[in-house]
Amino acid sequence: MTSAVAGELSAELRGFREVQTLAYECAEAVAAQLKPGVTEREAARMQREWLRERGVRDWFHLPFAWFGDRTAFANFRIPLQFFPTNRRLEPGMPFILDMAPVYKGYTADIGYSGCLGLNPLHDKLLSDLEAHRELLLREVRERRTLREIYEDVDRLMVRQGYANRHRAYPFGVIAHKIDRVKERRRSPHVFGFGTQSLKGLASDAIHGHRDGWSPLWSPYKFSDHPPQPGLWAVEPHLGFRGTGAKFEEILVVTDSKDPEQSAFWLDDDLPHVRRWAEERAAA
């Protein structure tokens, strides 16, 4: 991917930003409707319905919702445990909404952390995620290997007193590549993942294996290479005693020699970024 100044995005990057914005608008709209007694399955359905009403017909993955200690993936051992359950939301309980819609052929994968009422611990986790966003961008621009950056995120979490909860994902990934997807009338999915998106990820994995890179950003040897140009859905996930919080958004990596254009967050006008700005203004 060639470079682009963040304020002068290409038509393709504007397409990705449009679907990411749509997904975050969905998260905020659904979060505003959550109340005691709502289940994870109901919250996931609310996300699906909101996006379908606005033209989404395909998915990288169907929406997820996690409540309470499931935000920290407590005792998760197998992939099926990520799917929404009948866990009911309670006052003071944290929640995470995670969705990956495909819109007009463009993909986004976002994570939104919130809480039903006051929860000072959850507020602290959300605030401490800002340092991870800064670290990730800085070290990608330095062209550190994905594996090294992953380890530095781990070390920052330890210094902050948190557990790494993205390690619970398959292959322990903190991020994965995303790309455009061909639009089709029907959008079948397998185990919650869109077949078209899975084909694209598999194709990247095959080409990457041949060329010495992986579309999965993990702590393992196959991620021991600098970031590959393209779009990455990045999701650092903190956990502390049954409470979890994360963000997930698109990081753009280019082949530019200019550090500021070599990598940048696709959009800085996102709920978690606005929250941090408000916290600094109030300090």
Residue pairs with C-beta under 8 A, 6 or more apart in sequence:
1 229
1 230
1 231
1 252
1 253
1 254
1 255
2 254
2 255
2 256
3 254
3 255
3 256
3 258
3 261
3 262
4 10
4 13
4 252
4 254
4 261
5 261
6 264
6 265
6 268
9 17
9 266
12 106
12 180
13 252
13 266
15 104
15 105
15 106
15 180
16 106
16 107
16 108
16 178
16 231
16 250
16 266
17 250
17 266
17 267
18 103
18 104
18 106
19 101
19 102
19 103
19 104
19 106
19 107
19 108
20 108
20 110
20 249
20 250
20 266
20 267
21 267
22 51
22 54
22 56
22 101
22 103
22 108
23 51
23 99
23 100
23 101
23 108
23 109
23 110
24 110
24 112
24 270
24 271
26 47
26 50
26 51
26 54
26 99
26 101
27 47
27 97
27 99
27 110
27 112
27 271
28 112
28 271
29 50
30 43
30 46
30 47
30 50
30 97
31 95
31 97
31 112
31 114
33 46
34 43
34 89
34 95
34 114
34 116
35 89
35 116
36 88
36 89
36 90
36 91
36 116
37 88
37 89
38 88
38 89
39 84
39 85
39 86
39 87
39 88
39 89
40 64
40 65
40 66
40 67
40 70
40 84
40 85
40 86
40 87
41 65
41 84
41 85
41 86
43 65
43 67
43 84
43 89
43 95
43 97
44 62
44 63
44 64
44 65
44 84
47 63
47 65
47 97
47 99
48 62
48 63
51 63
51 99
51 101
55 103
55 104
56 101
56 102
56 103
57 102
57 183
57 187
58 101
58 102
58 181
58 183
58 184
58 187
58 194
58 196
58 197
59 99
59 100
59 101
59 102
59 187
59 189
59 193
59 194
59 197
60 100
60 101
60 102
60 107
60 108
60 109
60 178
60 181
60 193
60 194
60 197
61 99
61 100
61 109
61 189
61 192
61 193
61 194
61 197
62 99
62 100
62 189
62 192
62 193
63 97
63 98
63 99
64 82
64 83
64 84
64 96
64 97
64 98
64 99
65 84
65 95
65 96
65 97
65 98
66 73
66 82
66 84
66 95
66 96
66 98
66 244
67 87
67 88
67 89
67 93
67 94
67 95
68 87
68 89
68 90
68 93
68 94
68 95
68 242
69 242
69 243
70 85
70 87
71 94
71 95
71 96
71 113
71 239
71 243
71 244
71 245
72 163
72 165
72 239
72 240
72 241
72 242
72 243
72 244
73 81
73 82
73 165
73 168
73 237
73 239
73 244
74 242
75 81
76 82
76 168
79 170
79 191
83 192
89 95
89 116
90 116
91 116
91 117
92 115
92 116
92 117
92 118
92 119
93 115
93 116
93 119
94 113
94 114
94 115
94 119
94 122
94 243
94 244
94 245
95 113
95 114
95 115
95 116
96 111
96 112
96 113
96 114
96 244
96 245
96 246
97 111
97 112
97 114
98 109
98 110
98 111
98 112
98 248
99 109
99 110
100 107
100 108
100 109
100 110
100 197
100 233
101 107
101 108
102 181
102 183
102 187
102 194
102 196
102 197
104 183
105 180
105 181
105 182
105 183
106 180
106 181
107 178
107 179
107 180
107 181
107 197
108 178
108 233
108 250
109 176
109 178
109 233
109 235
109 248
109 250
110 233
110 248
110 249
111 235
111 237
111 246
111 247
111 248
112 247
112 271
113 122
113 125
113 126
113 244
113 245
113 246
113 247
113 272
115 122
115 123
119 243
121 240
121 241
121 243
122 243
122 245
125 162
125 238
125 240
125 243
125 244
125 245
126 245
126 272
126 275
127 276
127 279
128 160
128 162
128 238
129 236
129 238
129 245
129 246
129 247
129 272
130 272
130 276
131 156
131 160
132 153
132 156
132 157
132 236
132 238
133 236
133 247
133 265
133 273
135 149
135 152
135 153
135 156
136 149
136 153
136 234
136 236
136 251
137 251
137 263
137 264
137 265
139 148
139 149
139 152
140 149
140 227
140 251
140 253
140 262
140 263
141 259
141 260
141 262
141 263
143 226
143 227
143 262
144 152
144 226
145 223
145 224
145 225
145 226
146 175
146 214
146 217
146 218
146 223
146 224
146 225
146 226
146 227
147 218
147 219
147 220
147 221
147 223
147 224
147 225
149 217
150 174
150 217
150 218
150 219
150 223
151 219
153 164
153 174
153 236
154 164
154 219
157 163
157 164
157 238
160 238
161 240
162 238
162 239
162 240
163 238
163 239
163 240
164 237
164 238
164 239
165 237
165 238
165 239
165 244
165 246
166 172
166 173
166 174
166 235
166 236
166 237
166 246
167 219
171 216
171 218
171 220
172 218
172 219
172 220
173 216
173 217
173 218
174 217
174 218
174 234
174 235
174 236
174 237
175 216
175 217
175 232
175 233
175 234
175 235
175 251
176 201
176 215
176 216
176 217
176 232
176 233
177 201
177 204
177 215
177 216
177 228
177 230
177 231
177 232
177 233
178 197
178 231
178 232
178 233
178 250
179 200
179 204
179 230
179 231
181 194
181 196
181 197
181 200
182 196
184 196
187 194
187 195
187 196
188 194
188 195
189 195
190 198
201 215
204 215
205 214
205 215
205 216
208 214
208 215
208 228
209 222
212 225
213 225
213 228
214 222
214 223
214 225
215 228
216 222
216 223
217 223
217 232
217 234
227 253
227 263
228 253
229 253
229 254
229 255
230 253
231 250
231 251
231 252
231 253
231 266
232 250
232 251
232 252
232 253
233 248
233 249
233 250
233 251
234 248
234 249
234 250
234 251
235 246
235 247
235 248
236 246
236 247
237 244
237 245
237 246
238 244
238 245
238 246
247 270
247 272
249 265
249 266
249 267
249 270
250 265
250 266
250 267
251 263
251 264
251 265
251 266
252 263
252 264
252 265
252 266
253 262
253 263
254 261
254 262
254 263
255 262
256 262
